[in-house]
Amino acid sequence: MFSAGRGDEDFLAAESARAIEKRSGFVVDVIVRGHVHLRTVAEACPFPAAELTARQLHGTYVYAPVTPGRLEGIDSAAHLPEEFRPEDRSLPLRPGRPGPLQARRVPAPPRG
């Protein structure tokens, strides 16, 4: 987390991506979300966050809205007791087993 005195989310993401590329030599996608958006996501959490530890609740942020169609290829029942529930530009995840999370690939929408 950081604060900046200038620029919107898109400007800061582009500036951060350029700085990472300059320092590391490779291109990365960067997503920047403002504090209002992050607070809204936290307040709208579909899981009982007050009853969970940080290891029991995770969030993935994406650059475009998470629509049900993007997730239709994922068999939710096959991953129980893990749960995920799509929100606007985030995907809250409640791991159901102790230990490291198994990676889940959310298909990206076409850029344009």
N, CA and C atoms as a LAMMPS dump frame, in Angstrom:
ITEM: TIMESTEP
0
ITEM: NUMBER OF ATOMS
336
ITEM: BOX BOUNDS ff ff ff
-5.0000000000000000e+02 5.0000000000000000e+02
-5.0000000000000000e+02 5.0000000000000000e+02
-5.0000000000000000e+02 5.0000000000000000e+02
ITEM: ATOMS id mol type element x y z
1 1 1 N 0.841 -1.165 0
2 1 2 C 0 0 0
3 1 3 C 0.89 1.232 0
4 2 1 N 0.389 2.253 -0.659
5 2 2 C 1.114 3.509 -0.708
6 2 3 C 0.127 4.634 -0.945
7 3 1 N 0.585 5.823 -0.738
8 3 2 C -0.235 6.988 -1.071
9 3 3 C 0.559 7.838 -2.052
10 4 1 N -0.18 8.534 -2.893
11 4 2 C 0.462 9.356 -3.919
12 4 3 C -0.211 10.72 -3.95
13 5 1 N 0.554 11.701 -4.232
14 5 2 C 0.038 13.056 -4.27
15 5 3 C -0.548 13.459 -5.614
16 6 1 N -0.455 12.566 -6.608
17 6 2 C -0.969 12.931 -7.922
18 6 3 C -1.414 11.693 -8.684
19 7 1 N -2.276 11.907 -9.65
20 7 2 C -2.678 10.852 -10.561
21 7 3 C -3.846 10.014 -10.076
22 8 1 N -4.554 9.437 -11.055
23 8 2 C -5.645 8.532 -10.733
24 8 3 C -5.12 7.096 -10.755
25 9 1 N -6.009 6.121 -10.567
26 9 2 C -5.598 4.719 -10.514
27 9 3 C -4.872 4.274 -11.776
28 10 1 N -5.398 4.648 -12.948
29 10 2 C -4.775 4.23 -14.209
30 10 3 C -3.394 4.848 -14.383
31 11 1 N -3.267 6.128 -14.056
32 11 2 C -1.98 6.816 -14.162
33 11 3 C -0.959 6.154 -13.241
34 12 1 N -1.355 5.908 -11.989
35 12 2 C -0.427 5.312 -11.022
36 12 3 C -0.05 3.883 -11.416
37 13 1 N -0.994 3.126 -11.971
38 13 2 C -0.684 1.77 -12.422
39 13 3 C 0.335 1.805 -13.559
40 14 1 N 0.124 2.687 -14.519
41 14 2 C 1.055 2.793 -15.651
42 14 3 C 2.433 3.248 -15.183
43 15 1 N 2.464 4.217 -14.287
44 15 2 C 3.736 4.72 -13.767
45 15 3 C 4.471 3.622 -12.985
46 16 1 N 3.742 2.871 -12.192
47 16 2 C 4.346 1.775 -11.416
48 16 3 C 4.863 0.681 -12.343
49 17 1 N 4.08 0.322 -13.368
50 17 2 C 4.507 -0.71 -14.316
51 17 3 C 5.793 -0.293 -15.025
52 18 1 N 5.879 0.975 -15.434
53 18 2 C 7.097 1.468 -16.096
54 18 3 C 8.293 1.373 -15.156
55 19 1 N 8.101 1.749 -13.9
56 19 2 C 9.206 1.713 -12.934
57 19 3 C 9.659 0.279 -12.672
58 20 1 N 8.721 -0.639 -12.578
59 20 2 C 9.078 -2.05 -12.365
60 20 3 C 9.827 -2.586 -13.577
61 21 1 N 9.342 -2.258 -14.776
62 21 2 C 10.022 -2.719 -15.99
63 21 3 C 11.439 -2.155 -16.066
64 22 1 N 11.586 -0.875 -15.755
65 22 2 C 12.905 -0.239 -15.812
66 22 3 C 13.871 -0.917 -14.838
67 23 1 N 13.374 -1.236 -13.647
68 23 2 C 14.248 -1.818 -12.625
69 23 3 C 14.495 -3.307 -12.861
70 24 1 N 13.464 -4.052 -13.291
71 24 2 C 13.584 -5.506 -13.388
72 24 3 C 13.9 -6.011 -14.795
73 25 1 N 13.565 -5.2 -15.803
74 25 2 C 13.821 -5.619 -17.167
75 25 3 C 12.703 -6.419 -17.803
76 26 1 N 11.58 -6.566 -17.114
77 26 2 C 10.447 -7.27 -17.722
78 26 3 C 9.156 -6.523 -17.434
79 27 1 N 8.168 -6.783 -18.282
80 27 2 C 6.885 -6.087 -18.211
81 27 3 C 5.945 -6.825 -17.257
82 28 1 N 5.252 -6.077 -16.416
83 28 2 C 4.229 -6.64 -15.533
84 28 3 C 2.967 -5.799 -15.636
85 29 1 N 1.835 -6.438 -15.42
86 29 2 C 0.581 -5.698 -15.302
87 29 3 C 0.436 -5.246 -13.861
88 30 1 N 0.014 -4.018 -13.669
89 30 2 C -0.156 -3.456 -12.333
90 30 3 C -1.588 -2.96 -12.196
91 31 1 N -2.193 -3.264 -11.071
92 31 2 C -3.533 -2.781 -10.75
93 31 3 C -3.416 -1.896 -9.52
94 32 1 N -3.991 -0.72 -9.575
95 32 2 C -4.018 0.185 -8.436
96 32 3 C -5.473 0.429 -8.075
97 33 1 N -5.793 0.279 -6.803
98 33 2 C -7.137 0.542 -6.303
99 33 3 C -7.041 1.568 -5.19
100 34 1 N -7.944 2.513 -5.208
101 34 2 C -7.974 3.556 -4.193
102 34 3 C -8.565 3.075 -2.881
103 35 1 N -8.335 3.856 -1.828
104 35 2 C -8.788 3.448 -0.501
105 35 3 C -10.309 3.322 -0.416
106 36 1 N -11.036 4.143 -1.152
107 36 2 C -12.5 4.051 -1.12
108 36 3 C -12.95 2.705 -1.689
109 37 1 N -12.353 2.301 -2.808
110 37 2 C -12.694 1.003 -3.406
111 37 3 C -12.341 -0.131 -2.452
112 38 1 N -11.154 -0.095 -1.855
113 38 2 C -10.733 -1.159 -0.951
114 38 3 C -11.642 -1.24 0.271
115 39 1 N -12.031 -0.095 0.809
116 39 2 C -12.945 -0.079 1.953
117 39 3 C -14.296 -0.677 1.564
118 40 1 N -14.789 -0.322 0.37
119 40 2 C -16.067 -0.858 -0.111
120 40 3 C -15.999 -2.374 -0.249
121 41 1 N -14.903 -2.888 -0.799
122 41 2 C -14.726 -4.334 -0.946
123 41 3 C -14.718 -5.002 0.428
124 42 1 N -13.986 -4.427 1.369
125 42 2 C -13.918 -5.012 2.708
126 42 3 C -15.29 -5.021 3.382
127 43 1 N -16.032 -3.926 3.245
128 43 2 C -17.348 -3.835 3.874
129 43 3 C -18.363 -4.768 3.217
130 44 1 N -18.18 -5.072 1.942
131 44 2 C -19.119 -5.934 1.216
132 44 3 C -18.704 -7.404 1.254
133 45 1 N -17.701 -7.741 2.03
134 45 2 C -17.198 -9.113 2.071
135 45 3 C -18.347 -10.091 2.317
136 46 1 N -18.511 -11.095 1.453
137 46 2 C -19.623 -12.033 1.599
138 46 3 C -19.387 -13.107 2.665
139 47 1 N -18.225 -13.097 3.289
140 47 2 C -17.893 -14.087 4.305
141 47 3 C -17.864 -13.422 5.681
142 48 1 N -17.948 -14.193 6.765
143 48 2 C -17.932 -13.611 8.114
144 48 3 C -16.509 -13.178 8.509
145 49 1 N -16.048 -12.091 7.928
146 49 2 C -14.658 -11.656 8.082
147 49 3 C -14.258 -11.449 9.54
148 50 1 N -15.158 -10.969 10.369
149 50 2 C -14.826 -10.722 11.774
150 50 3 C -14.499 -12.025 12.511
151 51 1 N -14.974 -13.132 12.003
152 51 2 C -14.747 -14.437 12.648
153 51 3 C -13.541 -15.171 12.075
154 52 1 N -12.915 -14.622 11.043
155 52 2 C -11.831 -15.307 10.346
156 52 3 C -10.492 -14.626 10.583
157 53 1 N -9.422 -15.398 10.466
158 53 2 C -8.086 -14.813 10.511
159 53 3 C -7.68 -14.444 9.089
160 54 1 N -6.596 -13.719 8.955
161 54 2 C -6.129 -13.317 7.627
162 54 3 C -5.813 -14.526 6.755
163 55 1 N -5.411 -15.633 7.35
164 55 2 C -5.1 -16.849 6.583
165 55 3 C -6.367 -17.502 6.052
166 56 1 N -7.516 -17.111 6.578
167 56 2 C -8.764 -17.744 6.191
168 56 3 C -9.569 -16.915 5.188
169 57 1 N -9.043 -15.783 4.783
170 57 2 C -9.774 -14.921 3.868
171 57 3 C -8.788 -14.226 2.935
172 58 1 N -9.03 -14.343 1.663
173 58 2 C -8.144 -13.754 0.665
174 58 3 C -8.966 -13.013 -0.374
175 59 1 N -8.325 -12.126 -1.083
176 59 2 C -8.992 -11.42 -2.163
177 59 3 C -8.074 -11.284 -3.355
178 60 1 N -8.632 -11.478 -4.517
179 60 2 C -7.91 -11.268 -5.758
180 60 3 C -8.544 -10.075 -6.448
181 61 1 N -7.74 -9.134 -6.876
182 61 2 C -8.239 -7.954 -7.564
183 61 3 C -7.928 -8.073 -9.043
184 62 1 N -8.886 -7.697 -9.873
185 62 2 C -8.732 -7.797 -11.312
186 62 3 C -9.01 -6.439 -11.95
187 63 1 N -8.545 -6.267 -13.182
188 63 2 C -8.665 -4.955 -13.82
189 63 3 C -10.011 -4.724 -14.484
190 64 1 N -10.826 -5.747 -14.617
191 64 2 C -12.148 -5.609 -15.239
192 64 3 C -13.18 -6.312 -14.364
193 65 1 N -14.439 -5.961 -14.484
194 65 2 C -15.469 -6.604 -13.654
195 65 3 C -15.45 -8.133 -13.795
196 66 1 N -15.695 -8.81 -12.676
197 66 2 C -15.777 -10.268 -12.659
198 66 3 C -17.225 -10.643 -12.94
199 67 1 N -17.466 -11.1 -14.136
200 67 2 C -18.822 -11.495 -14.517
201 67 3 C -18.965 -13.011 -14.356
202 68 1 N -20.172 -13.496 -14.115
203 68 2 C -20.356 -14.944 -13.971
204 68 3 C -19.82 -15.736 -15.162
205 69 1 N -19.912 -15.186 -16.365
206 69 2 C -19.412 -15.887 -17.545
207 69 3 C -17.924 -16.167 -17.485
208 70 1 N -17.164 -15.297 -16.838
209 70 2 C -15.716 -15.516 -16.718
210 70 3 C -15.395 -16.699 -15.83
211 71 1 N -16.337 -17.095 -14.984
212 71 2 C -16.082 -18.168 -14.028
213 71 3 C -16.793 -19.461 -14.373
214 72 1 N -17.532 -19.488 -15.478
215 72 2 C -18.358 -20.658 -15.765
216 72 3 C -17.551 -21.929 -15.981
217 73 1 N -16.303 -21.838 -16.332
218 73 2 C -15.479 -23.027 -16.528
219 73 3 C -14.897 -23.593 -15.242
220 74 1 N -15.13 -22.923 -14.118
221 74 2 C -14.602 -23.389 -12.835
222 74 3 C -15.698 -24.165 -12.11
223 75 1 N -15.415 -25.391 -11.744
224 75 2 C -16.36 -26.235 -11.018
225 75 3 C -16.233 -25.927 -9.528
226 76 1 N -17.094 -25.046 -9.029
227 76 2 C -17.031 -24.622 -7.623
228 76 3 C -17.138 -25.801 -6.672
229 77 1 N -18.023 -26.737 -6.951
230 77 2 C -18.225 -27.887 -6.066
231 77 3 C -16.963 -28.736 -5.942
232 78 1 N -16.165 -28.791 -6.99
233 78 2 C -14.943 -29.593 -6.965
234 78 3 C -13.908 -29.02 -6.012
235 79 1 N -14.037 -27.74 -5.654
236 79 2 C -13.048 -27.09 -4.801
237 79 3 C -13.528 -26.913 -3.366
238 80 1 N -14.733 -27.383 -3.053
239 80 2 C -15.221 -27.267 -1.68
240 80 3 C -14.266 -27.99 -0.743
241 81 1 N -14.02 -27.482 0.446
242 81 2 C -14.769 -26.418 1.117
243 81 3 C -14.301 -25.007 0.802
244 82 1 N -13.38 -24.83 -0.149
245 82 2 C -13.014 -23.475 -0.544
246 82 3 C -14.193 -22.834 -1.264
247 83 1 N -14.361 -21.537 -1.058
248 83 2 C -15.45 -20.804 -1.699
249 83 3 C -14.909 -19.516 -2.291
250 84 1 N -15.48 -19.089 -3.392
251 84 2 C -15.205 -17.761 -3.925
252 84 3 C -16.516 -17.182 -4.398
253 85 1 N -16.619 -15.883 -4.291
254 85 2 C -17.844 -15.2 -4.698
255 85 3 C -17.462 -13.928 -5.441
256 86 1 N -17.763 -13.874 -6.715
257 86 2 C -17.345 -12.71 -7.503
258 86 3 C -18.028 -11.426 -7.065
259 87 1 N -17.244 -10.393 -7.014
260 87 2 C -17.722 -9.037 -6.756
261 87 3 C -17.387 -8.222 -8.011
262 88 1 N -17.488 -6.916 -7.933
263 88 2 C -17.275 -6.064 -9.101
264 88 3 C -15.898 -6.291 -9.736
265 89 1 N -14.846 -5.85 -9.077
266 89 2 C -13.489 -6.027 -9.602
267 89 3 C -12.619 -6.775 -8.591
268 90 1 N -13.274 -7.672 -7.86
269 90 2 C -12.538 -8.478 -6.897
270 90 3 C -13.179 -9.856 -6.797
271 91 1 N -12.42 -10.773 -6.252
272 91 2 C -12.893 -12.136 -6.092
273 91 3 C -12.516 -12.591 -4.686
274 92 1 N -13.414 -12.372 -3.706
275 92 2 C -13.122 -12.844 -2.348
276 92 3 C -13.045 -14.371 -2.331
277 93 1 N -12.093 -14.901 -1.584
278 93 2 C -11.866 -16.334 -1.508
279 93 3 C -11.737 -16.734 -0.048
280 94 1 N -12.445 -17.778 0.306
281 94 2 C -12.355 -18.327 1.657
282 94 3 C -11.775 -19.729 1.537
283 95 1 N -10.475 -19.884 1.829
284 95 2 C -9.874 -21.212 1.747
285 95 3 C -10.51 -22.133 2.779
286 96 1 N -10.757 -23.363 2.409
287 96 2 C -11.391 -24.295 3.315
288 96 3 C -10.434 -25.264 3.973
289 97 1 N -9.203 -25.317 3.512
290 97 2 C -8.23 -26.25 4.06
291 97 3 C -7.014 -25.469 4.559
292 98 1 N -6.378 -25.967 5.599
293 98 2 C -5.134 -25.308 6.015
294 98 3 C -4.05 -25.548 4.976
295 99 1 N -3.047 -24.718 4.989
296 99 2 C -1.944 -24.893 4.058
297 99 3 C -2.019 -23.915 2.91
298 100 1 N -1.084 -24.015 1.971
299 100 2 C -1.044 -23.05 0.866
300 100 3 C -2.256 -23.18 -0.039
301 101 1 N -2.641 -22.057 -0.577
302 101 2 C -3.767 -22.034 -1.517
303 101 3 C -3.372 -22.701 -2.821
304 102 1 N -4.295 -23.386 -3.406
305 102 2 C -4.085 -23.919 -4.744
306 102 3 C -4.44 -22.805 -5.716
307 103 1 N -3.613 -22.585 -6.701
308 103 2 C -3.84 -21.501 -7.66
309 103 3 C -5.119 -21.756 -8.456
310 104 1 N -5.894 -20.727 -8.633
311 104 2 C -7.097 -20.786 -9.452
312 104 3 C -6.931 -19.744 -10.546
313 105 1 N -7.089 -20.12 -11.752
314 105 2 C -6.934 -19.174 -12.854
315 105 3 C -8.293 -18.651 -13.243
316 106 1 N -8.459 -17.345 -13.117
317 106 2 C -9.672 -16.678 -13.564
318 106 3 C -9.396 -16.165 -14.965
319 107 1 N -10.128 -16.631 -15.956
320 107 2 C -9.86 -16.182 -17.33
321 107 3 C -9.974 -14.668 -17.461
322 108 1 N -9.019 -14.071 -18.11
323 108 2 C -9.017 -12.623 -18.296
324 108 3 C -9.893 -12.247 -19.476
325 109 1 N -10.59 -11.118 -19.345
326 109 2 C -11.372 -10.653 -20.494
327 109 3 C -10.438 -10.074 -21.539
328 110 1 N -10.881 -9.976 -22.777
329 110 2 C -10.017 -9.374 -23.789
330 110 3 C -9.743 -7.907 -23.461
331 111 1 N -8.528 -7.488 -23.685
332 111 2 C -8.178 -6.084 -23.451
333 111 3 C -8.637 -5.255 -24.635
334 112 1 N -9.061 -4.056 -24.336
335 112 2 C -9.481 -3.242 -25.463
336 112 3 C -9.877 -1.92 -25.119
